[in-house]
Amino acid sequence: MASILCIDDDPKVLNIYKALLAAKGYTVLTAPDGPTGLAITRKYSIGLVVLDFRMPGLDGNQVARVLMQEHPKLPVVICSGFPDDIPESLKWFADVVLEKGDGPETLLSAIDKLIGSETKKASA
């Protein structure tokens, strides 16, 4: 099963993501900020990133730009409480943009589709 990296500055959100995704069989790594998240992608094989947009320091847009350069095929789900603030350039880069209030089933469905499509590409 794929490893998923969740990057969010809210520890409660990270705990929810970890519990939700681990219950579905995913290996879940978490990062409380952008620099930590980027360091994890450089150290581990990550199948997908769930990325918050509004974070202090390196925000989701900056993290996404680095991910795009270093891991251009890595699926990214932007999950934000402020989806209207996300710039169009980031929306084009992200595979999925969700609002945090959309609920766990929406997030799981998006991840399952992206991980499934990546698995099919790799085996083709």
C-alpha positions as CSV (number, residue, x, y, z in Angstrom):
1,M,0.0,0.0,0.0
2,A,1.2,3.5,-0.8
3,S,2.8,5.9,1.6
4,I,1.0,9.2,2.0
5,L,2.6,12.3,3.4
6,C,0.2,14.8,5.1
7,I,1.6,18.3,5.5
8,D,-0.4,20.7,7.8
9,D,0.4,23.1,10.5
10,D,-2.6,22.0,12.6
11,P,-1.7,18.9,14.7
12,K,-5.4,18.0,15.1
13,V,-5.8,17.8,11.3
14,L,-2.7,15.7,11.0
15,N,-4.0,13.3,13.7
16,I,-7.3,13.0,11.9
17,Y,-5.6,12.3,8.5
18,K,-3.3,9.8,10.1
19,A,-6.1,7.8,11.8
20,L,-8.4,8.0,8.7
21,L,-5.7,6.9,6.2
22,A,-4.1,4.3,8.4
23,A,-7.5,2.7,8.9
24,K,-7.6,2.3,5.1
25,G,-4.3,0.5,5.1
26,Y,-2.1,3.4,4.0
27,T,1.3,4.1,5.5
28,V,1.0,7.7,6.8
29,L,3.8,10.2,7.4
30,T,3.1,13.6,8.8
31,A,4.9,17.0,8.7
32,P,3.9,20.1,10.7
33,D,5.4,22.5,8.2
34,G,6.6,22.8,4.6
35,P,10.3,22.3,5.2
36,T,9.8,19.1,7.2
37,G,7.4,17.8,4.5
38,L,10.0,18.5,1.8
39,A,12.7,16.7,3.8
40,I,10.4,13.7,4.1
41,T,9.9,13.5,0.3
42,R,13.6,13.5,-0.1
43,K,14.2,10.7,2.3
44,Y,11.2,8.3,1.7
45,S,9.3,7.0,-1.3
46,I,6.0,8.9,-1.1
47,G,3.0,7.8,-3.2
48,L,0.9,11.0,-2.6
49,V,0.9,14.3,-0.7
50,V,-2.0,15.9,1.1
51,L,-1.0,19.5,1.4
52,D,-2.5,22.4,3.4
53,F,-2.4,25.7,1.7
54,R,-2.2,28.2,4.5
55,M,0.8,27.5,6.7
56,P,3.3,29.9,8.3
57,G,6.8,30.1,6.7
58,L,6.7,27.9,3.6
59,D,3.1,27.9,2.5
60,G,1.4,25.3,0.3
61,N,2.1,27.2,-2.8
62,Q,5.8,27.3,-2.1
63,V,5.9,23.6,-1.1
64,A,4.0,22.6,-4.2
65,R,6.5,24.5,-6.5
66,V,9.4,22.6,-4.9
67,L,7.5,19.3,-5.2
68,M,6.8,20.0,-8.9
69,Q,10.5,20.5,-9.5
70,E,11.8,17.6,-7.5
71,H,8.9,15.0,-7.9
72,P,6.9,16.1,-11.0
73,K,4.8,12.9,-11.1
74,L,3.9,12.9,-7.4
75,P,0.2,13.3,-7.0
76,V,-0.8,16.2,-4.7
77,V,-4.1,16.8,-3.0
78,I,-4.5,20.4,-1.7
79,C,-6.8,20.4,1.2
80,S,-7.6,23.9,2.5
81,G,-10.0,25.7,4.7
82,F,-9.7,28.6,2.3
83,P,-10.0,27.2,-1.2
84,D,-10.9,30.6,-2.7
85,D,-7.5,31.9,-1.7
86,I,-5.6,29.3,-3.6
87,P,-4.0,30.8,-6.7
88,E,-4.9,29.4,-10.1
89,S,-1.3,28.3,-10.8
90,L,-1.5,26.0,-7.7
91,K,-4.9,24.7,-8.8
92,W,-3.4,23.7,-12.1
93,F,-0.5,21.9,-10.4
94,A,-2.7,20.0,-7.8
95,D,-4.3,16.8,-8.9
96,V,-7.3,17.6,-6.6
97,V,-8.3,20.7,-4.6
98,L,-10.6,20.0,-1.6
99,E,-12.1,22.1,1.1
100,K,-11.3,20.8,4.6
101,G,-15.0,20.8,5.3
102,D,-15.8,18.4,2.5
103,G,-15.5,15.5,4.8
104,P,-13.4,12.3,5.1
105,E,-15.1,10.4,2.4
106,T,-14.3,13.0,-0.2
107,L,-10.7,12.9,0.7
108,L,-10.5,9.1,0.7
109,S,-12.3,8.9,-2.6
110,A,-9.8,11.4,-4.2
111,I,-6.8,9.5,-2.7
112,D,-8.1,6.1,-3.8
113,K,-8.6,7.4,-7.4
114,L,-5.2,9.0,-7.6
115,I,-3.3,6.1,-6.0
116,G,-5.2,3.6,-8.1
117,S,-4.4,5.6,-11.3
118,E,-0.7,5.8,-10.3
119,T,-0.6,2.0,-9.6
120,K,-2.2,1.3,-13.0
121,K,0.4,3.6,-14.8
122,A,3.3,1.9,-13.0
123,S,2.1,-1.6,-14.0
124,A,1.3,-0.7,-17.6
